[in-house]
Amino acid sequence: QVQLVESGGGLVQPGGSLRLSCAASGITFSLYAMGWYRQAPGKQRELVAGISRGDSTNYADSVKGRFAISRDNAKNTVYLQMNSLKTEDTAVYYCNAKRMQLDYWGQGTQVTVSS
């Protein structure tokens, strides 16, 4: 059974930082491209950051220079370090694992940026 379990969300003030984690089980983690997506109320889910099997990364323009994605294959975990958070970063953040036709999602973790 595949599980992606996100953690690390919460309430933070503008300008603050959070680190999200996604622990994977039931898959050969190192073979998957991993990603973080987010969905704000009334908006479509969007890609925030992705990291390939070979550690190549890509980011949404809105988070470049503020967010960093990384992975630890030994721990089957992908991280999203979020700095200089803005109110518009408020959303539910989802972890995703992709390999060919296989596509798995976590349940999501709420990030709220508010003063």
C-alpha positions as CSV (number, residue, x, y, z in Angstrom):
1,Q,0.0,0.0,0.0
2,V,1.4,3.3,-1.1
3,Q,1.4,6.2,1.5
4,L,2.6,9.7,1.2
5,V,2.4,11.5,4.6
6,E,3.0,15.2,4.7
7,S,3.9,17.1,7.9
8,G,5.2,20.5,8.9
9,G,2.3,22.7,8.0
10,G,0.9,25.3,10.3
11,L,0.3,29.0,10.9
12,V,3.2,31.4,10.3
13,Q,3.5,35.2,10.0
14,P,4.5,36.9,6.7
15,G,8.2,36.7,6.3
16,G,8.5,33.5,8.3
17,S,9.7,30.0,7.4
18,L,8.3,26.5,7.4
19,R,9.7,23.2,6.4
20,L,7.4,20.6,5.0
21,S,8.2,16.9,4.9
22,C,6.7,14.0,3.0
23,A,7.5,10.5,4.1
24,A,6.8,7.8,1.4
25,S,6.2,4.1,1.9
26,G,5.1,1.3,-0.4
27,I,7.2,2.6,-3.3
28,T,10.8,2.4,-4.4
29,F,11.3,6.0,-3.5
30,S,14.5,6.6,-5.5
31,L,12.8,5.7,-8.8
32,Y,10.1,8.4,-8.5
33,A,10.1,12.0,-9.4
34,M,8.7,13.9,-6.4
35,G,6.8,17.1,-6.3
36,W,5.0,19.6,-4.1
37,Y,1.7,21.1,-5.2
38,R,-0.6,23.5,-3.6
39,Q,-4.3,24.4,-3.8
40,A,-5.7,27.7,-2.4
41,P,-9.4,28.1,-1.8
42,G,-11.2,28.7,-5.1
43,K,-8.1,28.0,-7.2
44,Q,-6.8,25.1,-9.1
45,R,-4.0,22.9,-7.8
46,E,-0.6,24.1,-9.0
47,L,2.9,22.8,-9.1
48,V,5.1,24.5,-6.5
49,A,8.4,22.5,-6.9
50,G,9.6,19.3,-8.4
51,I,12.7,17.1,-8.0
52,S,13.7,14.4,-10.4
53,R,15.3,11.0,-9.7
54,G,18.6,12.7,-10.6
55,D,18.0,15.7,-8.2
56,S,17.1,18.2,-11.0
57,T,14.7,20.7,-9.6
58,N,12.1,23.1,-11.0
59,Y,10.0,25.8,-9.4
60,A,7.0,27.9,-10.0
61,D,8.0,31.4,-10.8
62,S,6.1,32.7,-7.7
63,V,8.4,30.7,-5.3
64,K,11.8,30.9,-7.0
65,G,14.4,32.1,-4.7
66,R,12.2,31.6,-1.6
67,F,11.4,27.8,-1.7
68,A,13.8,24.9,-2.0
69,I,12.9,21.2,-2.6
70,S,15.2,18.4,-1.6
71,R,15.1,14.6,-1.2
72,D,16.7,12.1,1.0
73,N,16.5,8.7,-0.6
74,A,17.8,6.9,2.5
75,K,14.8,8.2,4.5
76,N,12.3,8.0,1.6
77,T,11.5,11.6,2.3
78,V,11.1,14.8,0.3
79,Y,11.3,18.3,1.8
80,L,10.1,21.7,0.9
81,Q,11.9,24.6,2.7
82,M,9.8,27.7,2.5
83,N,11.3,31.0,3.4
84,S,10.1,34.6,3.2
85,L,6.5,33.4,3.2
86,K,3.7,35.6,1.9
87,T,0.0,35.6,2.5
88,E,-0.5,34.4,-1.0
89,D,1.4,31.2,-0.1
90,T,-1.6,30.2,2.0
91,A,-2.9,26.8,0.7
92,V,-3.1,23.1,1.3
93,Y,0.2,21.6,0.2
94,Y,0.3,18.2,-1.4
95,C,3.1,15.8,-1.9
96,N,3.2,13.8,-5.3
97,A,5.2,10.9,-6.5
98,K,5.3,10.0,-10.2
99,R,6.9,7.2,-12.2
100,M,5.7,6.5,-15.8
101,Q,1.9,5.9,-15.4
102,L,2.1,5.7,-11.6
103,D,0.9,8.8,-9.8
104,Y,0.4,9.1,-6.1
105,W,-0.8,11.9,-3.8
106,G,-0.7,12.6,-0.1
107,Q,-3.6,13.9,1.9
108,G,-2.2,17.4,2.2
109,T,-1.0,19.8,4.9
110,Q,-2.4,23.2,5.6
111,V,-0.1,26.2,5.4
112,T,-1.5,29.5,6.6
113,V,0.5,32.7,6.3
114,S,-1.2,35.5,8.3
115,S,-0.4,38.2,10.8
